């Protein structure tokens, strides 16, 4: 019985994560959310806490580091707008508090690829 409940909770958490990714991504891309931003922004992942009170949303920004910092700062300042959009889209008793962070996995992957290429050239 406990195993079924844990599986159900994990399924619910995963479904909620995917829904948040979809809602945030669509809203950011369709609405005039940012002022004077020309960077490309993608929602990479969402990780909701076990009690569904917090959600860390990973964002990938293609642009310089200065624009990345500005975008994350603006997203965190306007998180309440997105929480309101989520509350209208999902029927649940608790809407998580959103926190946006930069996902640097693409840049790290490029660095690793460059190092591997450099090593293979030297060999």
C-alpha positions as CSV (number, residue, x, y, z in Angstrom):
1,X,0.0,0.0,0.0
2,X,2.8,2.4,0.9
3,X,4.6,1.6,-2.3
4,X,1.6,2.4,-4.4
5,X,1.2,5.7,-2.5
6,X,4.8,6.6,-3.2
7,X,4.5,5.7,-6.9
8,X,1.4,7.8,-7.1
9,X,3.1,10.8,-5.4
10,X,6.1,10.5,-7.7
11,X,3.8,10.4,-10.7
12,X,1.9,13.4,-9.5
13,X,5.2,15.3,-8.9
14,X,6.5,14.5,-12.3
15,X,3.2,15.5,-13.9
16,X,3.2,18.8,-12.0
17,X,6.8,19.5,-13.0
18,X,5.9,19.0,-16.7
19,X,2.8,21.2,-16.4
20,X,4.8,24.0,-14.8
21,X,7.4,23.8,-17.6
22,X,4.7,24.0,-20.2
23,X,2.8,26.9,-18.6
24,X,5.9,29.0,-17.8
25,X,7.4,28.3,-21.2
26,X,4.2,29.3,-23.1
27,X,3.6,32.4,-21.0
28,X,7.2,33.7,-21.4
29,X,7.2,33.1,-25.1
30,X,3.8,34.5,-25.9
31,X,3.4,37.4,-23.5
32,X,5.4,40.7,-23.6
33,X,7.0,39.5,-20.4
34,X,10.4,41.1,-20.7
35,X,11.3,44.7,-21.3
36,X,13.8,45.2,-24.2
37,X,15.1,41.6,-24.2
38,X,16.3,40.0,-27.4
39,X,17.8,36.9,-25.8
40,X,16.4,33.4,-26.5
41,X,14.9,31.9,-23.4
42,X,14.0,28.3,-22.8
43,X,12.5,26.5,-19.8
44,X,14.7,23.5,-19.3
45,X,13.4,21.8,-16.1
46,X,11.2,22.3,-13.0
47,X,11.8,20.6,-9.7
48,X,8.9,20.9,-7.2
49,X,9.5,20.2,-3.5
50,X,7.9,17.1,-1.9
51,X,5.2,19.3,-0.2
52,X,4.5,21.2,-3.4
53,X,5.3,24.5,-1.8
54,X,8.4,25.5,-3.8
55,X,9.4,24.9,-7.3
56,X,12.9,25.6,-8.8
57,X,12.6,26.4,-12.5
58,X,15.7,26.0,-14.6
59,X,16.1,28.5,-17.4
60,X,18.5,28.5,-20.3
61,X,19.3,31.9,-21.8
62,X,21.3,32.3,-25.0
63,X,23.1,35.6,-24.6
64,X,25.8,37.2,-22.6
65,X,26.2,36.8,-18.8
66,X,24.9,40.3,-18.1
67,X,21.6,39.6,-19.9
68,X,21.3,36.2,-18.1
69,X,21.5,37.9,-14.8
70,X,19.0,40.5,-15.8
71,X,16.5,37.9,-17.1
72,X,16.8,35.8,-13.9
73,X,16.4,38.8,-11.7
74,X,13.3,39.9,-13.7
75,X,11.8,36.4,-13.6
76,X,12.2,36.1,-9.9
77,X,10.7,39.6,-9.4
78,X,7.7,38.7,-11.6
79,X,7.3,35.2,-10.3
80,X,4.0,36.1,-8.6
81,X,2.5,36.8,-12.1
82,X,3.4,33.3,-13.2
83,X,2.1,31.8,-10.0
84,X,-1.2,33.5,-10.7
85,X,-1.2,32.0,-14.2
86,X,-0.5,28.6,-12.8
87,X,-3.2,28.9,-10.2
88,X,-5.7,29.6,-13.0
89,X,-4.5,26.6,-15.1
90,X,-4.1,23.9,-12.4
91,X,-6.7,22.9,-9.8
92,X,-4.7,22.3,-6.6
93,X,-4.8,23.4,-3.0
94,X,-1.3,24.8,-3.1
95,X,0.5,26.7,-5.8
96,X,4.2,26.5,-5.4
97,X,6.4,29.6,-4.9
98,X,8.6,29.8,-8.0
99,X,12.3,30.4,-8.0
100,X,14.2,30.8,-11.3
101,X,17.8,29.7,-11.8
102,X,20.2,29.5,-14.8
103,X,20.8,26.1,-16.2
104,X,24.4,26.0,-17.4
105,X,24.4,22.4,-18.6
106,X,24.7,23.4,-22.2
107,X,27.8,25.5,-21.6
108,X,29.3,22.8,-19.4
109,X,28.6,20.2,-22.2
110,X,30.4,22.5,-24.7
111,X,33.4,22.8,-22.4
112,X,33.6,19.1,-21.9
113,X,33.3,18.5,-25.7
114,X,36.1,21.0,-26.3
115,X,38.4,19.3,-23.8
116,X,37.7,15.9,-25.3
117,X,38.4,17.2,-28.8
118,X,41.6,18.8,-27.5
119,X,42.8,15.6,-25.9
120,X,42.0,13.5,-28.9
121,X,43.9,15.9,-31.2
122,X,47.0,15.6,-28.8
123,X,46.9,11.8,-28.9
